[in-house]
Every structure is written in structure tokens, then in C-alpha cells.
């Protein structure tokens, strides 16, 4: 950030490139660079360039100075010149080694600040193409999540933000709540020409301030929080215990006016603890035992129950420039050994500024996870199955640095800081209201109920398939005795198709769209029975040919037997149906004779069906003689042979299903 915030953000420091020349001006610039006096180094490197020194080293370090001061637009400009210089030297055969992958990542972040996302992503892909470092998780994340901007867009629009009226023209960041006050870090105060300034950004040192939060959500005029806690160097991120009696805060390595340095002369960051005295003064200031003069430990955050302390550090053994760690706070106030939160959270970049919500969601800032540029705010649920790191989206995140996010989950209100354009100072604090929860992986359950279309009776043992929009099978099963089947699904606004099949029923399907607003939907699907309804004539349904008998006899002829076999096969397929065989004659012959003949033929047909394995209780027979003619050919009416033949028929009427 273009401010002192970056002093806190950047916890890992970089090795000095070998000096390529002994020029006095270059030595001066490199010394300033090595001492993190980036604002001064920028002027020195610019003078070198103006005097004709266009070396690769000068371009690299000038770009880095802008990058570490979060002037990403200028950083992008000089990283571009650095790559151009590299190509020029390669063409001349004057460069044996490739530019470190680190510069590709920094250049990529810088381009994102200009919203040149495709070009920024192409630099990460180039790391693989050039075989510079194929193990970097930042490249892997991009390859696996090429559509990350769409995922960020999905999360966007969930917050309403407002720039706090009490922001100053200097650095204001790191908000935290204490009683009815907002405590934050700021470079404001009485700024004079003689005020000592940080050589990194040429801004005054940070102190802790507080302001009462008004009913409207605004702030009264900020005042310095504590003379005892504030020192001549930086004080920044802090957090209070639930009983409001203890504070953990970040400060430069300074204790009892003693200025501490590492072996290279660098003053690192440490976490300190203080307690509220009976006189309501902060007292008993002590540094935490896992601090170290050789690396930074900063940005404390407490779990809801106060049993765990989270922080950022560039201690050895981490994954990147700064990692997130956790320690357990024992009953006696001592601490366990720091534990790294692992590679799912930590990256090769900067992972910093942790905050723990009451529900156990860890919010933190990172430039190693896929974001919009600079440092973005990310969230992960520390407990549970879903261990995905989510970008919280716009407008919290922007192309600039967005850091120090806190939220009260009860009121859905909170604060964060950003150095985005349009603010009052280098970094401003913004208030926000969360209108929609974080869109995480949604675990839902789809209840499918199968019923008979006609009777509405539930149907058990129905085979149900659930498929996604790509027709991939999600689950297959059978309905229980209540006609139900439950399927666990991802309910993140997705569409599923339910396919149902059961013997004696037509297949059916239903498409259902599931959303987070309704993660446990129920779909009722009626199935239409294939079993013929009562009164249906199987002869017509099966398109049977006429059933012929020997003249004046009740013996079924061979071809007619083949037709009756079709009825038998159908009854075996649908074992619930019962039929009545009705035999009819024409009007030739006496009525009495025709009645007896038709009964014999009906009985013969029934016996034939029973002989083929059909239960006798499912078959009835009845002779109708000439009582149910289907045309005009009654007694005494002259008709053709074909007309009389129409009345000589067998019917197979369904009487129960």
C-alpha cells in the first residue's frame, strides 16, 4: 500500500541481488533498498535511469520499490520494462539466467491493479511454459480455477460499504471493536515538518487511536488510545479479550525504550500483551514468548472463546512471504508452540491480517490466492467438511489492497481498510453491512416422492436416478415404503433431472432447480400405470386376429392358439389383472344353440389359458351367444358372410387390475 500499512503487511524480506556495479549512486540506491527505505530508493533509481543506467537490476529494484509501497500502477510499468530488458539481453546472449518466478507473480499482481486480468494470468501461465517453477501453488490455483473471476463475481454485491467520515489524509487501518469504541491504527496526529517519518513510505509512524461509535454508525473525533501502549515506532493491529481486560497488539521490536534488531540490522515486528489495571490504565506490557528478533510476528486475532491466538509471521519453515499461524492460550496464560495453518490457507505470497468470527470463519488478506489485485480478503470455515478458501467478492475487494476485515455476525456489520482510489488518505477505513451470507459449498438434500397417477398411492421400490446438468449420475436408488428417496446434493443454484422407472408403469422424469434459498426441496412425481384399466378389451389392445374354432365345435385352431398365447404372455407380464373371456356367435342357428356353443367356446379358451400357467382365479368365462351383436345382422336379416363373421368374436375384458 502507498502507506505505512505495507510495513505491517510485508513480513518477509528479500535477499539482496549481487551488485553489478560499484557506481556510487547505484551503491546508494541499493543501500536504501536493502534498508527498506523504498521512497528514497525510488528517487535514487529514477536518477540512475535518467542518467542512462538502464540495467536489468535497476528496473527490477525500482519496480520492487513501487510494489512494496503498493504503487502497483508504477510497479506494472517498470516490471514491463524489466521483461523487455530481459528479452533484449537474451537476444544479445548477455543473460545466462532467467528472471526469478517471483517477478512474474509481482508483475501479475501489479497488472491486476490495472484490471488487466488476462495479461496478468498469462504471466503465471508463462511460469509453467518456461519451466521456471511448476510447483508454485499460485500457478496451480490458476490452472485449476481459470474461471476464478466468475466465482468472485458470484460473491460480489453482498455488502454495502461506506467510507468513514473520520478518515484522515494519512494511513487509517486495522479497525477492531472495544466496548463502544472503534480502535484503529493511524499515522494522523500532530504532523509537523520535524515529525519523524518512516523511511519506507515517508509517512509518520502509526499509533493506536479510538473513537466512540455513534448510534448512526459514525465516529466521534478520534483520540489516541493509550499513552502507555503507543511508542515512538509503529503500533498497529490489536485485539481484545472478551472480558475487555487484556489487549494483544503489534509493535516494532521496542521494549522499555530498547530498540531491537536482527542480525542484519532490521527492526522486526512483534506481538505484545498488556492488561488493564485497577486504575483503568493499560499496564504490564510483555512481549509474547514466540516472538523472535530474527523474524516478524504480527497481527493478532482471537478465537471467540479466547483459547486460540492467530497471527501472521515470516518465521522459517513457512510456505511464503508471510504465513498464518495459531497458538493455544493455556489456562495460566502461557502459549503452545506456533502451528502453521497449512498450504490450503498459506501460499507463496503474503497471507496476513487474520480475523476469527464467532462462527469460526477465518477472514484474512492474501495476494497468493486468486483475487482482483493487490491484497484481497478471503474466508474459510476452519471446522467442517468445506475447507475451500473463498474470495469475498466486490465491493469489499478491489484492484487495490483490501485488508483488516472484521465483522459482527449478529448485526452483520463490520469494517475493513483499503487504499483504493477515491479515499481520503493513503489507506481509509470503510464500514459495511453484509446483506447476503458468503456463498459457500451448499450441502442440501433432495426428497423425491413417487405416487400412482390415478390413485395417488405411494409407490415403493421405484428406481430413481438423479443426474446433473451434464447428465452425470449423482445417485441411484429405490423408494422406501413411503415412496420416498433422499439424495444428498450440492444446492449451489444447480439443476438436476430425476428419472423414475418401475415395472408396470411408464417411465417419468422431472427437472428441478435447487438454490441456496431452498436447499431441501421435495419433488413429487406421478407414474402412469401400464396395467390396462377395467373394461379394456385385450383383443383390441393387443390387436389380435379373430379367434377361430372348428365349425360347430369348441376346439381352438392352431393359428387362433397363437393369438391366445399373446393374451397369456400379457397376463404374465401384468400379474395383477383378471379377465373375463366373452365368446360371441352370429345369429345363424337357434338362439339356444348359439348360447350353449358360445359358452363351450369361452370355457375352452379359459381352460387353454389356465393350462399355460395362468392362475384360474384370474380367468372367468361367459358365453353370450347372439345377444351382443355388433351390427344389424339379427335373426331374419339377410347379411353377407363377412357381416356375419364380424359377430363371431372372442373378447378378453379386463375385470380387475
C-alpha positions in Angstrom: 0.0 0.0 0.0 1.1 3.5 -0.6 1.5 4.0 3.1 2.8 2.6 6.3 0.4 -0.3 6.2 2.7 -2.1 3.9 5.3 -2.1 6.7 3.0 -4.3 8.6 1.7 -6.3 5.6 5.2 -7.3 4.4 6.5 -9.7 6.9 9.1 -11.4 4.7 12.1 -9.7 3.4 14.1 -10.4 0.3 17.7 -11.3 -0.4 19.8 -8.6 -2.0 20.8 -9.2 -5.6 24.6 -9.1 -6.1 25.7 -5.6 -7.1 26.5 -5.4 -10.7 28.4 -2.2 -10.5 30.3 -0.1 -7.9 28.9 3.1 -9.0 28.4 5.4 -6.1 24.9 6.3 -7.0 24.0 2.7 -7.5 25.5 1.8 -4.2 23.5 4.5 -2.5 20.3 3.3 -4.1 20.9 -0.3 -3.3 21.7 0.6 0.3 18.4 2.4 0.6 16.7 -0.6 -1.0 18.4 -3.0 1.4 17.3 -0.8 4.4 13.7 -0.8 3.1 13.9 3.0 2.5 11.8 2.5 -0.6 10.6 6.0 -1.0 14.2 7.3 -1.0 15.3 4.4 -3.2 12.7 5.3 -5.8 14.2 8.8 -6.3 17.7 7.3 -6.4 16.9 4.7 -9.1 15.0 7.2 -11.1 18.1 9.4 -11.1 20.2 6.5 -12.3 17.8 5.8 -15.2 17.7 9.5 -16.1 21.5 9.4 -16.2 21.4 6.5 -18.6 21.7 3.4 -16.3 19.1 1.1 -17.9 20.3 -2.1 -16.3 18.1 -5.1 -15.5 18.9 -4.7 -11.8 17.8 -1.1 -11.7 14.5 -1.9 -13.4 13.9 -4.8 -11.1 14.5 -2.9 -7.9 12.7 0.2 -9.0 9.6 -1.9 -9.8 10.0 -3.7 -6.4 10.1 -0.3 -4.6 6.8 0.7 -6.1 5.4 -2.8 -5.5 6.4 -2.8 -1.8 4.8 0.7 -1.5 1.7 -0.6 -3.2 2.0 1.8 -6.1 1.1 -1.1 -8.4 0.5 1.0 -11.4 4.1 2.2 -11.5 5.2 -1.2 -10.5 3.5 -2.7 -13.5 5.2 -0.1 -15.7 8.7 -1.0 -14.5 8.2 -4.7 -14.4 7.2 -4.4 -18.1 10.4 -2.6 -18.8 12.3 -5.3 -16.8 10.9 -8.1 -19.0 11.7 -6.1 -22.2 15.2 -5.7 -20.9 15.5 -9.4 -20.3 14.5 -10.2 -23.8 17.0 -7.6 -25.2 19.8 -9.2 -23.1 18.8 -12.7 -24.2 18.9 -11.8 -27.8 22.4 -10.4 -27.4 23.4 -13.6 -25.5 24.3 -11.4 -22.5 22.0 -13.1 -20.0 22.5 -16.7 -18.8 19.9 -17.0 -16.1 16.1 -16.4 -16.3 14.3 -13.9 -14.2 13.0 -15.4 -11.0 9.4 -16.6 -10.9 8.9 -14.1 -8.0 8.9 -11.3 -10.5 6.3 -12.9 -12.6 4.0 -13.1 -9.6 4.7 -9.5 -8.6 4.2 -8.3 -12.1 0.9 -10.3 -12.3 -0.4 -8.6 -9.1 0.6 -5.2 -10.5 -1.3 -5.7 -13.7 -4.4 -6.8 -11.8 -4.4 -3.3 -10.2 -4.9 -2.0 -13.8 -7.7 -4.7 -14.2 -5.6 -6.3 -17.0 -6.6 -9.8 -15.7 -5.9 -11.8 -18.9 -2.4 -10.4 -19.2 -1.8 -10.9 -15.5 -2.9 -14.5 -15.7 -0.8 -15.1 -18.8 2.3 -14.2 -16.8 1.5 -17.0 -14.3 1.0 -19.5 -17.1 4.3 -18.4 -18.6 6.0 -19.7 -15.4 5.0 -23.2 -16.4 5.7 -22.6 -20.1 9.3 -21.6 -19.2 9.5 -24.4 -16.7 10.6 -21.9 -14.1 8.6 -23.3 -11.1 5.8 -25.8 -11.8 5.2 -26.4 -8.1 4.0 -23.0 -7.1 0.5 -23.2 -5.7 -0.4 -19.8 -7.2 0.1 -21.3 -10.7 -1.8 -24.5 -9.7 -4.7 -22.5 -8.4 -5.0 -20.5 -11.7 -4.8 -23.7 -13.8 -7.5 -25.4 -11.7 -9.7 -22.3 -11.5 -9.3 -20.5 -14.7 -12.8 -19.0 -14.3 -12.0 -17.5 -10.9 -13.3 -14.1 -11.9 -16.7 -15.6 -12.3 -16.5 -17.1 -8.8 -15.6 -13.7 -7.5 -18.5 -12.2 -9.3 -20.8 -14.7 -7.8 -19.8 -13.5 -4.3 -20.0 -9.8 -5.3 -22.7 -7.4 -4.3 -23.3 -8.9 -0.9 -22.0 -5.8 1.0 -22.9 -2.2 1.2 -19.8 -0.1 2.1 -19.2 3.4 3.2 -16.0 5.4 3.7 -15.8 6.6 7.3 -16.1 10.4 7.7 -13.3 10.4 10.3 -10.6 9.1 7.9 -7.5 11.3 7.7 -5.2 12.3 4.9 -2.7 9.7 6.3 -2.9 6.0 7.0 -6.0 4.7 8.8 -6.5 0.9 9.0 -6.7 -2.1 11.3 -10.1 -1.5 13.0 -11.2 -3.5 16.0 -14.1 -3.1 18.5 -13.5 -2.3 22.1 -16.6 -1.6 24.3 -18.5 1.1 22.4 -15.4 2.3 20.6 -13.6 1.6 17.4 -9.9 1.2 18.0 -7.6 1.5 14.9 -4.1 2.3 13.8 -3.3 5.7 12.2 -0.5 8.0 11.2 -2.6 11.0 12.0 -1.9 13.3 14.9 0.0 16.5 15.1 2.0 16.3 11.9 4.9 18.8 11.8 7.8 19.2 9.4 10.0 17.9 12.2 7.8 14.8 12.8 9.9 11.6 12.5 8.9 9.6 9.4 9.3 6.1 8.3 11.8 5.8 5.6 9.7 3.1 3.9 7.0 5.5 2.8 8.0 8.8 4.3 4.8 8.9 6.4 4.7 9.3 10.2 4.7 6.3 12.5 1.5 4.6 13.4 -0.3 4.9 16.7 -3.4 3.3 18.2 -6.4 5.6 18.2 -10.0 5.2 19.4 -13.3 6.9 18.6 -16.8 6.3 20.1 -19.2 4.7 17.6 -22.4 6.8 17.4 -25.9 5.4 17.1 -25.9 6.2 13.4 -22.7 4.2 12.9 -20.4 7.2 12.6 -17.5 8.1 14.8 -16.8 10.8 17.2 -13.5 12.6 16.9 -10.7 10.1 17.3 -8.2 10.3 20.2 -5.0 8.4 21.0 -6.0 5.2 22.7 -3.2 4.9 25.3 0.0 6.8 26.0 1.4 3.7 27.6 0.8 1.5 24.6 1.8 4.0 21.9 5.6 4.3 21.3 7.9 6.3 19.1 7.6 3.5 16.5 4.7 1.6 14.9 1.6 0.2 16.8 -1.0 -1.3 14.7 -3.3 -4.3 14.7 -4.8 -5.2 18.0 -7.5 -7.4 19.6 -9.1 -7.6 23.0 -10.3 -10.5 25.1 -14.0 -10.9 25.8 -13.7 -9.6 29.3 -12.0 -6.4 27.9 -9.2 -6.7 30.4 -6.4 -7.8 28.0 -5.1 -6.5 24.7 -2.8 -8.1 22.2 -1.2 -5.6 19.7 1.5 -5.3 17.1 4.5 -3.1 17.6 8.0 -2.8 16.2 10.7 -4.6 18.3 10.8 -2.0 21.1 10.6 -2.8 24.8 11.4 -0.4 27.6 12.8 2.1 25.0 15.2 -0.6 23.9 15.4 -0.8 20.1 15.8 -4.4 18.9 17.4 -5.6 15.6 18.0 -8.8 13.8 21.5 -9.9 12.7 21.2 -7.8 9.5 20.2 -4.7 11.5 16.5 -4.9 10.6 13.9 -3.9 13.3 11.2 -6.6 13.1 7.6 -6.7 14.3 6.4 -8.4 17.5 3.1 -9.1 19.3 2.8 -7.7 22.8 0.2 -8.3 25.5 -1.0 -5.8 28.2 -3.6 -5.8 30.9 -6.0 -3.2 32.3 -5.0 -2.1 35.8 -7.4 -1.2 38.6 -6.8 2.4 37.6 -8.1 1.6 34.1 -4.7 2.0 32.6 -3.0 -0.4 30.3 -0.1 -1.9 32.2 2.1 -5.0 32.5 3.2 -4.8 28.8 5.0 -8.0 27.8 6.1 -9.5 24.5 4.9 -13.0 23.7 7.3 -15.8 24.1 7.2 -17.0 20.5 8.4 -13.6 19.2 11.9 -13.6 17.7 14.4 -10.9 16.9 15.2 -12.6 13.6 11.7 -12.6 12.1 8.4 -10.8 12.4 5.3 -11.9 14.4 2.3 -9.6 13.9 -1.5 -9.1 13.6 -3.1 -11.0 16.5 -6.6 -12.4 16.3 -8.5 -14.3 19.0 -11.0 -17.1 18.7 -14.5 -16.5 20.1 -13.7 -18.3 23.3 -10.3 -16.7 23.7 -8.5 -20.1 23.7 -6.6 -19.6 20.4 -4.5 -16.8 19.1 -3.9 -16.4 15.3 -1.2 -14.3 13.8 1.0 -13.8 10.7 4.7 -14.4 10.6 7.6 -14.9 8.2 9.3 -17.3 10.6 11.4 -20.1 8.9 9.6 -23.1 7.7 6.6 -21.3 6.2 5.2 -21.5 2.7 5.6 -18.0 1.5 6.4 -14.3 2.3 4.2 -14.5 5.3 2.0 -17.3 6.7 -0.8 -17.6 9.2 -0.2 -19.4 12.5 -2.1 -20.4 15.6 -1.2 -21.0 19.2 -3.3 -22.3 22.1 -3.6 -20.0 25.1 -3.3 -22.1 28.2 -5.3 -21.5 31.4 -2.3 -20.0 33.1 -1.8 -17.5 30.2 1.1 -19.4 28.6 1.2 -20.5 25.0 1.7 -23.6 23.0 4.2 -23.8 20.1 3.0 -22.0 16.9 1.3 -24.2 14.4 1.2 -23.3 10.7 -2.3 -23.3 9.3 -1.1 -25.3 6.2 -0.9 -25.0 2.4 -4.7 -24.7 1.9 -4.6 -21.3 3.6 -1.0 -20.2 3.2 0.6 -19.6 -0.2 4.0 -18.5 -1.6 2.7 -14.9 -1.4 1.5 -12.7 1.5 -1.1 -14.3 3.8 -1.8 -11.9 6.7 -4.3 -10.0 8.8 -6.4 -12.8 10.3 -9.8 -12.3 11.9 -11.9 -15.0 13.5 -15.7 -14.6 13.5 -17.9 -16.0 16.3 -19.0 -18.9 14.0 -15.3 -19.9 13.3 -14.9 -18.3 9.9 -11.3 -17.2 9.3 -11.0 -14.0 7.3 -7.6 -12.9 6.1 -5.8 -10.9 3.4 -3.8 -12.5 0.7 -2.1 -11.9 -2.6 -1.3 -15.6 -3.1 -4.9 -16.7 -3.6 -6.8 -15.7 -6.8 -8.0 -12.2 -6.5 -8.7 -8.8 -8.1 -5.3 -7.3 -7.4 -3.1 -6.4 -4.5 -4.3 -8.0 -1.3 -7.8 -9.3 -1.3 -10.0 -10.5 1.6 -10.6 -14.3 1.8 -12.7 -16.5 4.0 -12.6 -20.2 5.1 -14.6 -22.1 7.6 -12.0 -23.7 9.9 -14.2 -26.5 11.1 -16.3 -28.8 8.9 -16.0 -30.5 5.6 -15.8 -27.5 3.4 -12.2 -26.3 3.5 -12.5 -24.1 0.5 -10.9 -20.6 0.6 -13.4 -18.1 -0.8 -12.8 -14.6 -2.2 -15.5 -12.5 -0.5 -16.0 -10.5 -3.7 -16.7 -6.9 -4.6 -17.1 -4.2 -3.2 -15.0 -5.4 -0.2 -12.3 -6.4 -2.6 -11.0 -4.2 -5.4 -7.9 -3.8 -7.6 -6.1 -2.2 -4.7 -5.1 -3.6 -1.3 -8.0 -4.6 0.9 -7.1 -5.6 4.4 -8.0 -5.9 8.1 -11.6 -7.2 7.7 -13.7 -7.6 10.9 -17.4 -8.4 11.2 -20.0 -8.7 14.0 -22.0 -11.7 12.8 -25.0 -10.8 15.0 -25.5 -7.4 13.4 -23.9 -8.2 10.1 -21.9 -5.0 10.3 -18.1 -4.6 10.2 -15.1 -2.7 9.0 -12.1 -3.1 6.7 -9.4 -0.9 5.2 -8.4 -0.2 1.7 -6.1 2.1 -0.3 -8.4 2.1 -3.3 -8.9 5.3 -5.4 -11.4 7.8 -4.1 -10.4 7.6 -0.4 -9.4 10.5 1.9 -5.9 9.3 2.5 -3.3 6.6 1.8 -5.5 4.0 3.5 -9.0 4.5 4.6 -11.3 2.6 6.9 -14.7 1.6 5.5 -17.8 0.4 7.3 -20.0 -2.2 5.8 -23.2 -4.1 6.1 -23.4 -7.7 4.9 -26.7 -8.2 3.2 -26.2 -11.7 1.9 -24.1 -14.5 3.5 -20.9 -15.9 2.0 -21.8 -18.3 -0.8 -20.1 -21.4 0.2 -20.4 -25.0 -1.0 -24.1 -25.8 -0.3 -25.0 -29.2 1.1 -28.6 -30.0 0.5 -31.0 -32.9 0.2 -33.5 -33.7 -2.5 -36.6 -35.6 -1.4 -38.3 -37.4 -4.2 -41.8 -38.9 -3.7 -43.3 -41.4 -6.3 -47.1 -41.8 -6.5 -49.6 -43.6 -8.7 -51.0 -41.1 -11.1 -54.6 -42.4 -10.8 -54.9 -43.4 -7.1 -52.2 -41.1 -5.6 -51.0 -44.1 -3.6 -47.3 -44.0 -2.8 -45.1 -46.4 -4.8 -42.2 -48.2 -3.2 -39.2 -49.8 -4.9 -39.3 -47.3 -7.7 -35.9 -47.0 -9.3 -34.8 -43.3 -9.2 -31.8 -41.7 -10.9 -30.6 -38.2 -10.1 -28.4 -36.6 -12.8 -26.8 -33.2 -13.0 -26.9 -30.7 -15.9 -24.1 -32.6 -17.7 -26.1 -35.8 -17.4 -23.6 -37.2 -14.9 -25.2 -39.7 -12.5 -25.3 -38.2 -9.0 -27.1 -41.1 -7.3 -29.4 -44.1 -8.0 -31.7 -45.8 -5.5 -35.1 -47.1 -4.8 -38.0 -45.5 -2.9 -38.9 -46.8 0.5 -42.2 -48.0 1.8 -43.4 -44.3 1.9 -42.5 -43.8 -1.7 -39.5 -41.6 -0.7 -35.9 -41.4 -1.8 -33.5 -38.8 -0.2 -30.4 -37.7 -2.2 -27.6 -35.5 -0.8 -26.7 -32.8 -3.4 -24.9 -29.6 -4.0 -27.6 -26.9 -3.8 -25.5 -24.1 -5.2 -28.1 -22.9 -7.7 -28.0 -26.0 -9.8 -30.4 -28.0 -12.0 -31.0 -31.7 -11.6 -33.1 -34.2 -13.6 -34.9 -37.0 -11.7 -35.7 -40.2 -13.7 -38.1 -42.7 -12.3 -38.9 -46.2 -13.5 -41.0 -49.1 -12.2 -42.4 -52.3 -13.7 -46.0 -51.9 -14.8 -45.5 -48.1 -15.1 -44.4 -45.7 -17.8 -41.0 -44.0 -17.1 -41.2 -40.4 -16.0 -38.8 -37.6 -15.4 -38.8 -34.2 -13.7 -36.3 -31.3 -13.8 -35.8 -29.3 -10.7 -33.6 -26.2 -10.0 -32.2 -26.0 -6.5 -31.0 -22.8 -4.8 -29.4 -21.8 -1.5 -32.7 -20.3 -0.5 -34.3 -23.7 -0.8 -31.6 -26.3 -0.1 -34.0 -29.1 0.9 -36.6 -29.3 -1.9 -39.2 -32.0 -2.5 -40.3 -33.3 -5.8 -43.5 -35.5 -6.2 -43.6 -37.5 -9.4 -46.8 -39.3 -10.5 -46.3 -42.5 -12.5 -48.8 -43.7 -15.0 -49.6 -47.4 -14.8 -49.2 -49.5 -17.9 -51.7 -52.0 -16.5 -54.9 -51.8 -18.6 -57.9 -50.3 -16.9 -61.1 -52.2 -16.2 -63.3 -52.7 -19.3 -60.4 -52.7 -21.7 -60.6 -55.5 -24.3 -57.1 -57.1 -24.6 -58.1 -58.3 -28.1 -58.2 -54.7 -29.3 -55.3 -53.6 -27.1 -53.1 -56.4 -28.5 -54.5 -56.1 -32.0 -55.4 -59.8 -32.0 -56.6 -61.6 -35.1 -60.0 -63.3 -34.9 -60.1 -66.4 -32.7 -61.4 -69.3 -34.9 -63.0 -72.5 -33.8 -63.8 -75.7 -35.7 -67.3 -75.4 -37.2 -70.0 -76.1 -34.6 -67.2 -77.1 -32.2 -65.3 -75.5 -29.3 -61.8 -76.6 -30.3 -59.3 -73.7 -30.8 -57.5 -74.0 -34.1 -53.6 -73.7 -34.3 -53.5 -70.1 -35.7 -56.1 -68.9 -33.1 -54.0 -70.6 -30.4 -51.1 -68.3 -31.4 -53.3 -65.3 -30.8 -54.5 -66.5 -27.4 -50.8 -67.0 -26.5 -50.4 -63.3 -26.8 -53.0 -62.8 -24.1 -51.3 -65.3 -21.9 -47.9 -63.5 -22.3 -49.6 -60.2 -21.4 -51.2 -61.6 -18.3 -47.8 -63.0 -17.2 -46.2 -59.5 -17.7 -49.0 -57.9 -15.6 -49.8 -60.5 -12.9 -52.4 -58.3 -11.2 -55.0 -58.2 -14.0 -58.0 -60.5 -14.2 -60.1 -61.1 -17.3 -63.4 -62.4 -18.4 -63.4 -64.3 -21.7 -66.6 -63.5 -23.6 -67.5 -65.6 -26.6 -70.0 -64.4 -29.2 -71.7 -66.0 -32.2 -73.6 -64.8 -35.2 -77.4 -65.0 -35.5 -77.4 -68.1 -37.7 -78.9 -71.1 -35.9 -81.2 -71.0 -32.9 -80.7 -68.7 -30.0 -80.5 -71.6 -27.5 -77.9 -73.4 -29.6 -75.7 -70.3 -30.1 -75.8 -69.6 -26.3 -74.5 -73.1 -25.5 -72.0 -73.1 -28.2 -70.5 -69.7 -27.1 -70.3 -70.9 -23.5 -68.4 -74.0 -24.6 -66.0 -71.9 -26.6 -65.5 -69.4 -23.8 -64.8 -72.3 -21.4 -62.4 -73.9 -23.8 -60.5 -70.7 -24.2 -60.3 -70.3 -20.4 -59.0 -73.8 -20.0 -56.4 -73.2 -22.6 -55.1 -70.1 -20.8 -55.1 -71.9 -17.4 -53.2 -74.8 -18.9 -50.4 -72.4 -19.8 -49.8 -71.4 -16.2 -52.3 -68.6 -15.5 -54.0 -68.9 -12.1 -57.6 -70.0 -12.5 -58.7 -67.2 -10.2 -57.7 -64.7 -12.8 -59.8 -66.1 -15.6 -63.6 -66.1 -16.0 -65.6 -67.2 -19.0 -69.0 -66.4 -20.3 -70.9 -67.2 -23.5 -73.1 -64.5 -24.9 -74.5 -66.3 -27.9 -76.0 -63.9 -30.3 -77.2 -61.4 -27.6 -74.5 -58.8 -28.2 -74.3 -58.3 -31.9 -72.1 -55.5 -33.2 -74.1 -54.9 -36.4 -77.6 -55.3 -37.9 -77.3 -59.0 -38.7 -80.0 -60.2 -36.3 -82.5 -63.1 -36.9 -84.2 -62.8 -40.2 -81.9 -60.2 -41.6 -80.1 -61.0 -44.9 -76.4 -60.4 -44.4 -73.2 -61.3 -46.2 -70.7 -63.9 -44.9 -68.3 -61.0 -43.9 -71.1 -59.3 -41.9 -72.0 -62.4 -40.0 -68.2 -63.1 -39.3 -67.9 -59.7 -37.5 -70.2 -61.1 -34.8 -68.3 -64.3 -34.3 -65.6 -63.0 -31.9 -63.9 -63.6 -28.6 -63.3 -60.7 -26.1 -60.8 -60.6 -23.3 -62.2 -57.9 -21.0 -60.1 -56.7 -18.0 -62.4 -57.0 -14.9 -59.7 -56.2 -12.3 -56.3 -54.7 -12.2 
